[in-house]
Amino acid sequence: MNCDEICEKTKEPCQQKECKYWLDYLQDMNCTLVCARQNGALTLREIAARLGVSFVRVKQIEEAALKKIKKKNSESLQNEYYL
């Protein structure tokens, strides 16, 4: 059983701050996986409110992440071409 499943079963928030799914938001048991199951996709404004940062900052993070994904996909396609 994964830690997110244990949190949901015991109704106790996660305390494992080193977990990559940990989120400092007690309403979702400090877990992004629990959040996704309970709420579905969140808007950038909802994410900003939960993290306590501005909408603009969340948008910047999203744009940087998408840029990295596009670059990685582009490099992956180039590597496949040369094989």
GIPETA-V716962 format. One record per pair of residues at least 6 apart in sequence whose C-alpha atoms are under 7 Angstrom apart, sorted by the first residue. I is the first residue (numbers start at 1). GAP is how many residues later the second one is. D is the distance in Angstrom with one decimal. If there is no record, write none. Layout:
BEGIN
i:I gap:GAP d:D
i:I gap:GAP d:D
END
This chain:
BEGIN
i:4 gap:27 d:6.7
i:4 gap:29 d:6.6
i:4 gap:30 d:6.3
i:7 gap:6 d:5.8
i:7 gap:7 d:6.1
i:7 gap:22 d:6.8
i:12 gap:17 d:6.7
i:13 gap:13 d:6.4
i:13 gap:16 d:3.9
i:13 gap:17 d:5.8
i:14 gap:15 d:5.8
i:14 gap:16 d:5.5
i:14 gap:17 d:6.7
i:16 gap:6 d:6.9
i:21 gap:10 d:5.6
i:21 gap:11 d:5.3
i:21 gap:12 d:6.7
i:22 gap:8 d:5.5
i:22 gap:9 d:4.8
i:22 gap:10 d:6.3
i:23 gap:7 d:4.5
i:23 gap:8 d:5.2
i:23 gap:9 d:6.0
i:24 gap:6 d:5.1
i:25 gap:25 d:6.7
i:28 gap:6 d:5.9
i:28 gap:7 d:5.1
i:44 gap:11 d:6.5
i:44 gap:14 d:6.5
i:44 gap:15 d:7.0
i:45 gap:10 d:5.5
i:48 gap:6 d:5.6
i:48 gap:7 d:5.3
i:48 gap:10 d:6.1
END
